[in-house]
Amino acid sequence: MDRLQAMQIFTRVVEMHGFSKAAENLSIPASTVTRAIKELEAFLGVRLLQRTTRHLNLTPDGSLYYEHCRRLLAELEAVETSFPGQAGQAQGKLRVGMTASFARLFVVPAIKAFQVRYPNVELTLTLSDRTVELVPEGIDCVIRAGVPHDSPTLVARRIASFEWVTCASPAYLEEYGEPHSLDELKHHHAVGFLSGDQGRPMHWRFVVNDEERVVRMPQKLVVNDTETYIACGLEGLGLIRAASYMVLPHLRSGKLQQVLSSTPAPAVPISVMYPQNRHLSPTVRAFVDWVSNLAQSAERGGGSSHNKHGQPHVYVS
C-alpha cells in the first residue's frame, strides 16, 4: 500500500463527502478509492469512516487521523513547492466558480493571456449565481460579489469593487418619467432580482447623508438570472439596478439611461475565495494572482467601458 497516496485519497473522500465524488475529483477508478480506504483501515487497525446508504461520517479515530493527514499533506506540499521543479509550477486541473456575467464581461476576454502564461493548467469555469460549497463540489476557488461572510474554512481576498447603477430604457422613462429622488421611486416599479443566497428579491440600498437607506421597490416581475435581468431593463419592463461593468456598454449606446446618479449606492466588493489551508497550491495561487492583477489592470484603464486590454471597467478599492 502506498501510504501517501492512501492519505491523499482518504482526505479527499472526507472533503468530497463520498467515494464516487473523490474518485471523480482524483480521476481514478472508484474501486481504487474503496480498496485504498480498506487497506488503510486494516493497516491502522481502526475504523475511519462510518458508511451508510446515504451518509458518510468520520469516526473519532477518523477525525483525528484526518486532521493529521491534512496537516502533513499541507507541509509536504509546502516543501515541494518551495523548489523550482515541477511541483512548484502551476499545472493540472483548476475549477473556478463565478457568475456568468462576470465571466463573459471580465474574465473570458482576458483568459487567453492566462492560458499562454500557464499552458499546463486545465481550467474549468463553473458559472452560477448560487452559493457553492467549494470542497464538496470540487471547486478550487470562487469569485463572488458582496461582503464575504466570516468563515473558518475559507479565505476571502478582496480584488475589486463595483458601483451599483440605477437605470432604465428610454421607452420606460418616456412612459413613466424619470425619478429625481428616492421618494419618487414609489411612483415607479422595478424588475426584481431573486438573490441566490436569500431566496427573495433584493432591496435597493442607497447612501444619503452618510447613512444607508433601504428602498423596497414595487415589482411586477422578478427573475433570478443576471442576463435576463439586464434584458428586462432593455425591454422597458421596469427600473433595474445592476453592476457598473454590466450596464456600461448599454449606457454608452443609449439603450439604457442612468437615473439617480447623484444618489450613490454602497460600493460592493468583489473577492476571490479559496479553502483555508496553510499553503496555497501553485495552481490556485497563479489564478488568484492573475485575476487580482486583472482587476488592477481594469482600474488603470480609466473611465471607459474597456481598458487597453479589452476589459470592462471595474472600480478597484
Buried (B, 14 or more C-beta within 10 A) or exposed (E): EEEEBBBBBBBBBBBBBBBEBBBBBBEBEBEBBBBBBEBBBEEBEBEBBEEEEEEBEBBEBBEEBBEEBBEEBBEBBBEBBEEEEEBEBBBEEBBBBBBBBBBBBBBEBBBEBBEEEBEEBEBEBBBEBEEBEBBEBBBBBBBBBEEBEEEEEBBBBBBBBBBBBBBBBEEBBEEBEBBEEBEEBEEBBBBBBBBBEEEEBBEBBBEEEEEEEEBEBEBEEBBBBBEEBBBBBBEBBBBBBBBBBBBBBBBEEEBBBBBBEEBEBEBBBBBBBBBEBEBBBBBBBBBBBBBBEBBEBBBEBEEEBBBEEEBBBBBBE
